[in-house]
Amino acid sequence: MMKTKAEVLIDQLEQAAMRQEELSSETPYNIGDIVNLSESEYEYIGMIEDEDRGVYQIRVQAVAGDEFEPTDKVYFRYAEEITPYEKAPVMETDSEDSDNEGEVERNEKSIQAGDYVEWLCEEGNVHGKVQEIVEGKANIEVYVKESDSYTPTGVFVDIEQEHIEPTVIDVKSAIHKILTKMDNVNMEVDGNIGRFKGIGSQYGQVDLGGDTVAKGAYTQTLNHKGGKIKLLFDHGYKTKDIAGVAMLTDSDQGLMVDAEMPLEAQDVKDSFVKIKFLIERGEPVGLSIGYDPIKVTNNADGTRTLNEIALHEMSITPFPMDTGAKILYAKSKRIQYKAMQTAWQTIPTDAPLGNQGD
């Protein structure tokens, strides 16, 4: 028998009360607390931003004296994996036994949220990024190889922790992109500087990759980077690919761009002239933003909502295809991934654990 709205609400309130009771009796942390945490060989100071089912969302803080500045790094930890900031552990140096114990503990560190892992299943060896681990089961976003890099699929699977281990493949080489038109662009020359202004990314609009940027998604990273990132050609990371600097500001409409390009460099000048030529004749030119997702909602229709992202660079790129075609492609891929999801979660019964090769 279907529950009424009132009965569903009562169940939710009871569950929330039980969860709060468990947390208050087992963990001493609240949202806003400053804590210490470890990641690989690094020690960080972070602030607790959220909690869900005993897993804390912690944003790493840059520390200068007594001042704390939030960064783009976010990790997820259980209470036993963090310590209060005011009670940071002191490294013991006068005891060989204590040093050895510390090394053993670090070497035996288990897989955690944010780690890139691999596992063997019916589809072969699969790679992904751990989102969280609850009761020994890891929730993982699957990555697939496209061209020379790995790309997140937006499909999540649950795998028992005993069946996964850190991957030896460089999964992190994939470039996350937001593809948009250069809307309402004004281009001008000021001495040896070429400038263009316009909207770099609109809030609430589905971009060419099937992503929607939520209002406020850029706030944190703009504060962290001082509102300025590199302007590149086609996401190139070599000196010859530098196009200039993009000054960014947030608005109710979206991300506003005020870019400067050094026209003393002949290759940059040539590109600026070509872009201006196309725009003046009504031919669209694209901007592509290189970023890492921090907080994402995966929608049922194959699109995603980006609630918070970390900006790395902005690229000028040709405008490849219309938005509708790209969204249909994204939805088609989602259908394919859903069909494979069961296989990704199915571990062969006769397969040994461990890395099986790419």
C-alpha positions in Angstrom: 0.0 0.0 0.0 1.4 3.4 -1.0 2.3 5.7 1.9 0.7 9.1 2.3 2.8 12.2 2.1 2.4 12.6 5.8 3.7 9.0 6.5 6.7 9.5 4.2 7.5 12.8 6.0 7.3 11.1 9.4 9.6 8.3 8.2 12.1 10.9 7.0 12.0 12.8 10.2 12.5 9.6 12.3 15.5 8.6 10.1 17.0 12.0 10.5 16.6 11.9 14.2 18.2 8.5 14.5 21.1 9.6 12.3 21.6 12.7 14.4 21.5 10.7 17.6 24.1 8.3 16.2 26.3 11.2 15.2 26.0 13.1 18.5 27.0 9.9 20.4 29.8 8.8 18.1 31.4 11.9 16.5 32.4 15.2 18.0 32.3 17.2 14.7 29.9 19.8 13.5 29.6 21.8 10.3 32.1 24.7 10.4 34.7 22.8 12.5 38.3 23.1 11.5 40.1 19.7 11.3 43.3 18.0 10.2 43.3 15.3 7.5 45.8 13.4 5.4 45.8 12.7 1.6 48.6 10.6 0.2 51.8 12.0 1.6 50.2 15.4 2.4 48.7 16.8 5.6 45.9 19.3 5.2 43.8 21.6 7.4 40.2 21.7 6.3 36.7 23.0 7.3 33.7 20.6 7.5 31.0 21.8 5.1 28.5 19.0 5.2 27.8 15.5 6.5 25.9 12.6 5.1 25.5 9.2 6.7 28.6 9.7 8.9 30.8 10.9 6.0 32.1 14.5 6.3 32.6 16.8 3.3 35.7 18.8 4.1 37.1 21.7 2.1 40.9 22.2 2.4 42.0 25.6 3.7 45.1 27.6 2.8 46.6 28.9 6.0 48.5 32.1 6.5 49.2 32.8 10.1 45.8 32.7 11.8 43.9 33.3 8.5 42.1 30.5 6.7 41.3 30.8 2.9 39.1 28.1 1.3 40.6 26.3 -1.7 39.1 24.2 -4.5 40.1 20.8 -2.9 37.3 18.9 -1.3 37.6 15.5 0.4 35.2 13.1 2.1 36.2 11.5 5.4 34.8 9.4 8.3 35.2 10.9 11.8 38.0 8.5 12.7 40.1 9.7 9.7 40.2 13.3 11.0 41.4 15.1 14.1 40.4 18.5 15.6 42.6 21.3 14.5 43.4 22.5 18.0 44.5 18.9 18.9 46.8 18.3 15.9 49.0 15.2 16.6 52.7 15.9 17.3 55.2 13.8 15.5 57.3 11.7 17.9 61.0 11.8 17.0 62.6 10.2 20.1 61.2 6.7 19.7 62.0 4.3 16.9 59.0 2.2 17.7 56.6 5.2 17.4 58.1 6.1 14.0 57.8 2.6 12.7 54.2 2.4 13.8 53.4 5.6 11.9 55.0 4.2 8.8 53.0 1.0 9.0 49.7 2.9 9.6 50.4 5.1 6.5 51.4 2.2 4.3 48.2 0.3 5.2 46.0 3.2 4.5 42.8 2.0 2.8 41.2 3.4 -0.4 39.3 6.6 0.3 36.9 9.0 -1.4 38.7 10.8 -4.2 41.0 7.9 -5.1 41.2 6.5 -8.7 40.7 2.7 -8.7 40.2 -0.3 -11.0 38.4 -3.6 -10.7 37.8 -6.7 -12.8 34.2 -7.4 -13.9 32.2 -8.9 -16.8 33.3 -6.0 -19.1 37.0 -6.6 -18.3 39.2 -4.2 -16.3 37.2 -1.0 -15.4 38.5 2.3 -14.0 36.8 5.0 -11.9 36.9 7.5 -9.1 35.7 6.7 -5.6 32.9 9.1 -4.5 32.4 7.7 -1.0 32.8 4.4 1.0 29.9 3.3 3.2 30.0 0.0 5.2 32.7 -1.5 3.0 31.0 -0.7 -0.3 32.5 2.0 -2.6 30.4 4.2 -4.8 32.4 4.9 -7.9 32.0 7.1 -11.0 33.0 5.0 -14.0 35.7 6.4 -16.4 36.0 5.2 -20.0 38.9 5.7 -22.3 38.3 8.1 -25.2 41.2 8.9 -27.5 44.3 9.3 -25.3 42.6 10.1 -22.0 39.9 8.8 -19.6 36.5 10.6 -19.4 34.0 10.4 -16.5 30.7 8.9 -17.7 28.4 10.3 -15.1 27.4 6.7 -14.3 27.9 5.4 -10.7 28.3 1.8 -9.5 28.6 0.2 -6.1 31.5 -2.2 -5.6 32.6 -4.0 -2.5 35.8 -2.4 -1.3 37.7 -5.8 -1.3 37.3 -6.0 -5.1 38.9 -2.7 -5.9 42.5 -1.3 -5.6 44.4 1.8 -6.7 44.8 2.0 -10.4 48.2 2.2 -12.1 46.6 4.1 -15.1 46.8 7.9 -15.3 43.0 8.3 -15.1 43.4 12.0 -14.1 44.6 13.0 -17.6 41.1 13.7 -18.8 40.2 17.3 -19.4 36.7 18.4 -18.2 35.3 21.0 -20.5 32.3 23.4 -20.6 31.6 24.3 -24.2 29.7 27.6 -24.8 29.2 30.2 -27.5 31.0 33.5 -27.2 27.7 35.5 -26.7 27.4 39.3 -26.9 31.1 39.6 -27.7 32.8 43.0 -28.2 36.3 43.0 -29.7 38.7 45.9 -29.7 42.4 46.8 -30.0 44.1 49.0 -27.4 47.7 49.5 -28.5 49.4 46.1 -28.5 46.6 44.5 -26.6 43.6 42.8 -28.2 40.5 42.6 -25.9 37.2 40.8 -26.0 34.3 40.9 -23.6 31.3 38.7 -23.3 29.5 35.9 -21.5 31.8 32.9 -20.9 29.2 30.6 -19.4 25.5 31.2 -18.7 23.8 29.9 -15.7 20.9 27.5 -16.2 21.7 26.8 -19.9 22.6 23.3 -21.1 26.0 23.6 -22.7 27.3 21.6 -25.7 28.5 18.8 -23.5 25.2 18.3 -21.9 26.1 20.1 -18.6 24.1 22.9 -16.9 26.0 25.3 -14.6 24.1 26.2 -11.5 24.1 29.8 -10.3 27.0 30.3 -7.9 29.0 27.4 -9.2 32.0 29.7 -9.9 31.9 31.7 -6.7 34.4 29.7 -4.6 37.0 29.2 -7.4 36.9 32.9 -8.5 37.6 33.9 -4.9 40.5 31.4 -4.7 42.1 32.5 -8.0 41.4 36.2 -7.7 39.1 36.2 -10.7 41.9 35.5 -13.3 42.9 32.4 -15.3 45.0 31.6 -18.4 43.5 32.1 -21.8 44.7 29.3 -24.1 44.2 27.9 -27.6 42.3 24.6 -27.7 43.4 23.5 -24.2 47.0 23.4 -25.1 49.5 23.4 -22.2 52.6 24.5 -24.1 54.0 28.1 -24.4 52.9 28.3 -28.0 49.3 27.7 -26.9 49.1 30.8 -24.6 46.5 33.3 -25.9 46.5 35.7 -23.0 44.7 36.2 -19.7 41.0 36.0 -18.9 39.6 38.2 -16.1 36.4 36.7 -14.8 33.6 38.1 -12.8 30.4 36.5 -11.5 26.9 37.9 -12.4 23.3 36.8 -12.1 23.5 35.9 -15.8 26.7 33.9 -15.6 30.4 34.1 -15.9 31.5 37.4 -17.5 34.8 37.4 -19.4 37.2 40.4 -20.1 40.2 38.8 -21.9 43.4 40.4 -23.0 45.6 39.0 -25.8 49.2 40.2 -26.5 49.2 41.3 -30.2 53.0 41.7 -30.2 53.1 37.9 -30.6 52.3 37.4 -34.3 50.5 34.0 -33.8 48.2 35.6 -31.2 47.6 38.6 -33.5 46.7 36.3 -36.4 44.2 34.4 -34.2 42.7 37.6 -32.8 42.1 38.9 -36.4 40.5 35.6 -37.5 38.2 35.5 -34.5 37.1 39.1 -35.0 36.5 38.4 -38.7 34.2 35.4 -37.9 32.3 37.2 -35.2 31.7 40.3 -37.3 30.2 38.1 -40.0 27.9 36.3 -37.7 29.9 33.1 -37.5 29.9 31.7 -33.9 33.2 31.0 -32.1 33.4 28.9 -29.0 34.9 29.1 -25.5 35.8 26.0 -23.7 36.5 26.1 -20.0 38.9 23.6 -18.4 37.7 22.6 -15.0 37.4 19.9 -12.3 33.9 19.1 -10.9 33.6 19.6 -7.2 29.8 19.2 -6.6 27.7 17.6 -9.3 24.1 16.4 -9.7 23.6 13.6 -12.3 20.2 14.0 -14.0 18.0 11.1 -15.3 18.1 12.5 -18.9 21.8 12.1 -19.3 22.7 15.7 -18.5 24.5 17.0 -15.4 24.1 20.0 -13.2 27.4 21.5 -12.0 26.8 23.0 -8.6 30.5 23.9 -7.9 33.5 23.7 -10.2 37.2 24.5 -9.9 38.4 26.6 -12.9 41.8 25.9 -14.4 41.9 27.7 -17.8 39.7 29.1 -20.6 40.3 28.2 -24.3 39.3 29.7 -27.6 38.1 27.0 -29.8 36.1 26.5 -33.0 32.3 26.0 -32.5 31.8 22.4 -33.5 28.1 21.6 -33.5 24.7 22.8 -32.3 23.6 22.3 -28.7 20.7 20.0 -29.4 22.7 17.5 -31.3 25.3 17.4 -28.5 22.6 16.9 -25.9 21.1 14.0 -27.8 24.6 12.5 -28.0 25.0 12.8 -24.3 21.6 11.2 -23.7 22.5 8.3 -26.1 25.7 7.7 -24.2 23.9 7.6 -20.9 21.5 4.9 -22.2 24.5 2.9 -23.3 26.2 3.3 -20.0 23.1 2.3 -18.1 23.0 -0.9 -20.1 26.5 -1.6 -19.1 26.1 -0.7 -15.4 25.0 -4.2 -14.3 28.1 -5.7 -16.0 30.4 -3.1 -14.4 29.1 -4.1 -11.0 29.3 -7.9 -11.6 32.6 -9.4 -10.4 33.6 -12.6 -12.2 33.3 -15.5 -9.7 36.5 -17.1 -10.8 38.6 -13.9 -11.1 41.5 -13.3 -8.8 41.6 -9.9 -7.0 44.1 -7.3 -8.0 45.2 -5.4 -11.1 44.5 -7.4 -14.2 46.1 -5.0 -16.7 44.5 -2.3 -18.9 
